[in-house]
Amino acid sequence: MYPYILIIAGIVVIFQIVFLIKCFKHKMKWIHCALFEIISIIISIGLIFFYMSLPSDGFMFGVGYEEETLALLIGGFASFVMLTVTVLSVTLLFLIKEKKAGKNHFPTILVILSVILIIRGLISLTLDIQNDLSVGKTTATVIDNTVDSANREQLIVSYEVNGTFYKRTVSALTPNSRHSKNVDEIEVLYNKNNPRQYAAYSDFEKTYIPCFIISIIFLLVAKILRQNVLRKKKALESIGEK
């Protein structure tokens, strides 16, 4: 199924590019292009949750549909990129138009972006702290191999947490277990509150560091631009008084 999802996602992105070109040529409204991209993202997210909710023979729901989920992630990300390009294009065209009219909104835009990045950074920091508190990592012993209903390789592993041994099935497609047919041990993640449960951890939460750095840079640039605007305004007022 996943090749068809990729093909459909590619066709959708092509339509988005065509719509974007039409917007630049004033043959289509920007709002219609943005709505099409937003709807594409919502559909991708909905289908991802659908596949993740399907039962399988793996260690958690949806684990037998990695290819479909990955294809939908790629399609959704592509639509998100196109939506970002659309929003940035509209914003840039607006700023150019306002600048020609003698108005400068760049400092305000930079402050707004800084606030958004700070909020995003705080969310990432919170998730990172939550992961450190709830996700544990240990070394598991591979005791057997099996396959699920879709003929995908699964590993049966055993690991110890606080003196208690646990056994569960791990997808062989995960980064820690990929190409591990001849490997005796792999790293597994578990829920500290219930070590029998699978836990997910991603370094994506570490993005709070660049978010904070970029927000500080934006604020500094906005301050410099604002000071330049005030300086020019004072200079014009002094010339007018003379």
C-alpha positions as CSV (number, residue, x, y, z in Angstrom):
1,M,0.0,0.0,0.0
2,Y,2.8,2.4,0.8
3,P,4.1,2.9,-2.8
4,Y,0.6,4.2,-3.7
5,I,0.6,6.5,-0.8
6,L,3.9,8.0,-1.9
7,I,2.6,8.4,-5.5
8,I,-0.5,10.1,-4.3
9,A,1.6,12.4,-1.9
10,G,3.8,13.2,-4.9
11,I,0.8,14.2,-7.0
12,V,-0.6,16.3,-4.2
13,V,2.7,18.2,-3.9
14,I,2.8,18.8,-7.7
15,F,-0.7,20.3,-7.4
16,Q,0.5,22.5,-4.5
17,I,3.5,23.7,-6.6
18,V,1.2,24.5,-9.5
19,F,-1.2,26.4,-7.2
20,L,1.7,28.3,-5.8
21,I,2.8,29.4,-9.2
22,K,-0.7,30.4,-10.1
23,C,-0.8,32.6,-6.9
24,F,2.4,34.4,-8.0
25,K,0.8,35.0,-11.4
26,H,-2.4,36.3,-9.6
27,K,-4.5,33.5,-11.2
28,M,-5.4,32.0,-7.9
29,K,-6.0,33.3,-4.4
30,W,-3.4,32.6,-1.7
31,I,-6.0,31.6,0.8
32,H,-7.2,28.8,-1.5
33,C,-3.6,27.5,-1.9
34,A,-3.1,27.5,1.8
35,L,-6.4,25.7,2.5
36,F,-5.5,23.0,0.1
37,E,-2.1,22.5,1.9
38,I,-3.8,22.5,5.3
39,I,-6.3,20.0,4.3
40,S,-3.5,17.7,2.9
41,I,-1.7,17.9,6.2
42,I,-4.9,17.1,8.2
43,I,-5.6,14.1,6.0
44,S,-2.0,12.8,6.4
45,I,-2.2,13.1,10.2
46,G,-5.6,11.4,10.3
47,L,-4.4,8.5,8.2
48,I,-1.3,8.2,10.4
49,F,-3.5,7.9,13.5
50,F,-5.6,5.4,11.6
51,Y,-2.7,3.1,10.8
52,M,-1.3,3.5,14.4
53,S,-4.6,2.4,15.8
54,L,-4.7,-0.8,13.8
55,P,-3.9,-4.0,15.8
56,S,-0.9,-6.1,14.7
57,D,1.3,-8.9,15.9
58,G,4.0,-6.5,17.1
59,F,4.8,-5.1,20.5
60,M,2.4,-2.2,20.1
61,F,-0.5,-1.0,17.9
62,G,0.3,0.0,14.4
63,V,3.8,-1.5,14.4
64,G,3.1,-3.6,11.4
65,Y,2.4,-0.6,9.2
66,E,5.8,1.3,9.4
67,E,6.0,1.8,5.7
68,E,2.5,3.3,5.4
69,T,3.1,5.5,8.4
70,L,6.5,6.6,7.0
71,A,5.0,7.4,3.6
72,L,2.3,9.5,5.2
73,L,4.9,11.3,7.3
74,I,6.8,12.1,4.2
75,G,3.7,13.4,2.4
76,G,2.5,15.4,5.4
77,F,6.0,16.9,5.8
78,A,6.1,17.9,2.1
79,S,2.7,19.6,2.5
80,F,3.9,21.3,5.6
81,V,7.0,22.6,3.7
82,M,4.7,23.9,0.9
83,L,2.4,25.6,3.5
84,T,5.5,27.2,5.0
85,V,6.6,28.5,1.6
86,T,3.1,29.9,0.9
87,V,3.0,31.7,4.3
88,L,6.5,33.1,3.9
89,S,5.7,34.2,0.3
90,V,2.6,36.0,1.4
91,T,4.4,37.6,4.3
92,L,7.4,38.7,2.1
93,L,5.1,40.2,-0.5
94,F,3.2,42.1,2.2
95,L,6.4,43.5,3.7
96,I,7.7,44.6,0.3
97,K,4.5,46.3,-0.4
98,E,4.5,48.1,3.0
99,K,8.1,49.1,2.7
100,K,7.4,50.7,-0.7
101,A,4.6,52.7,1.2
102,G,7.2,53.9,3.7
103,K,6.3,51.4,6.5
104,N,8.7,48.9,8.1
105,H,7.1,45.9,9.8
106,F,10.3,43.8,9.9
107,P,11.0,44.5,13.6
108,T,7.5,43.5,14.6
109,I,7.6,40.3,12.5
110,L,10.9,39.4,14.2
111,V,9.5,39.9,17.6
112,I,6.5,37.7,16.8
113,L,8.8,35.0,15.5
114,S,10.9,35.2,18.6
115,V,7.9,34.7,20.8
116,I,6.8,31.7,18.8
117,L,10.3,30.2,19.0
118,I,10.4,30.8,22.7
119,I,7.0,29.1,23.2
120,R,8.2,26.2,21.0
121,G,11.4,26.0,23.0
122,L,9.6,25.8,26.3
123,I,7.3,23.1,25.0
124,S,10.4,21.1,23.8
125,L,12.1,21.6,27.1
126,T,9.1,20.4,29.0
127,L,8.9,17.3,26.8
128,D,12.6,16.6,27.2
129,I,12.3,16.8,31.0
130,Q,9.3,14.5,30.9
131,N,11.2,12.0,28.8
132,D,14.1,12.0,31.2
133,L,11.7,11.3,34.1
134,S,9.6,8.6,32.4
135,V,11.7,6.9,29.8
136,G,14.4,4.3,30.8
137,K,17.0,2.6,28.7
138,T,18.6,-0.8,29.2
139,T,20.4,-3.6,27.4
140,A,18.1,-6.5,26.3
141,T,19.1,-10.0,25.3
142,V,17.7,-11.3,22.0
143,I,16.3,-14.7,22.8
144,D,14.5,-15.5,19.5
145,N,13.3,-14.2,16.1
146,T,9.8,-14.3,14.7
147,V,7.7,-12.7,12.0
148,D,4.4,-10.9,12.2
149,S,1.4,-11.4,9.9
150,A,2.9,-9.1,7.3
151,N,6.1,-11.3,7.2
152,R,8.2,-8.6,9.0
153,E,10.9,-9.6,11.3
154,Q,10.3,-9.3,15.0
155,L,12.8,-9.9,17.8
156,I,11.8,-11.4,21.1
157,V,14.0,-9.8,23.8
158,S,14.5,-10.2,27.6
159,Y,15.7,-7.4,29.9
160,E,16.0,-6.7,33.6
161,V,14.8,-3.6,35.5
162,N,15.3,-3.4,39.2
163,G,15.8,-7.1,39.6
164,T,12.7,-8.1,37.6
165,F,13.0,-9.7,34.2
166,Y,10.7,-8.7,31.4
167,K,10.1,-10.2,27.9
168,R,8.5,-8.5,24.9
169,T,8.6,-8.4,21.1
170,V,10.5,-5.6,19.4
171,S,10.2,-4.6,15.7
172,A,13.4,-5.4,13.8
173,L,12.9,-2.1,11.9
174,T,13.6,0.1,14.9
175,P,17.0,1.8,14.9
176,N,18.5,-0.1,17.8
177,S,17.5,-3.5,16.4
178,R,17.8,-3.0,12.6
179,H,20.1,-5.6,11.0
180,S,20.4,-7.4,14.3
181,K,19.7,-11.0,13.2
182,N,23.2,-12.0,14.4
183,V,23.3,-9.6,17.4
184,D,22.9,-11.0,20.9
185,E,22.1,-7.7,22.7
186,I,20.3,-4.5,21.8
187,E,19.2,-1.3,23.6
188,V,15.5,-1.0,24.5
189,L,13.4,1.8,25.9
190,Y,10.8,1.2,28.6
191,N,8.4,3.1,30.7
192,K,9.9,3.7,34.2
193,N,6.4,3.6,35.8
194,N,5.7,0.2,34.1
195,P,8.9,-1.4,32.7
196,R,6.8,-3.9,30.7
197,Q,5.5,-1.1,28.5
198,Y,7.3,0.2,25.4
199,A,8.5,3.9,25.6
200,A,9.4,6.2,22.8
201,Y,12.2,8.8,23.0
202,S,13.3,11.3,20.4
203,D,16.1,13.8,20.3
204,F,13.6,16.1,18.5
205,E,12.8,17.5,22.0
206,K,16.4,18.9,22.1
207,T,15.3,21.5,19.6
208,Y,14.7,23.9,22.5
209,I,18.4,24.9,22.4
210,P,18.4,26.2,18.8
211,C,14.9,27.7,19.4
212,F,16.2,29.9,22.2
213,I,19.4,30.9,20.4
214,I,17.5,31.9,17.2
215,S,14.9,33.8,19.2
216,I,17.6,35.8,21.0
217,I,19.2,36.6,17.6
218,F,15.8,37.8,16.2
219,L,15.2,40.0,19.2
220,L,18.6,41.6,18.9
221,V,18.1,42.2,15.2
222,A,14.6,43.6,15.9
223,K,16.0,46.0,18.5
224,I,18.7,47.3,16.1
225,L,16.1,47.8,13.3
226,R,13.8,49.6,15.7
227,Q,16.6,51.9,16.8
228,N,17.5,52.7,13.2
229,V,13.8,53.5,12.5
230,L,13.7,55.9,15.5
231,R,17.0,57.5,14.5
232,K,15.8,58.2,11.0
233,K,12.5,59.5,12.4
234,K,14.3,61.9,14.7
235,A,16.5,63.0,11.9
236,L,13.5,63.8,9.7
237,E,11.8,65.7,12.5
238,S,14.9,67.8,13.1
239,I,15.1,68.6,9.4
240,G,11.5,69.6,9.4
241,E,11.9,71.9,12.4
242,K,14.8,73.7,10.6
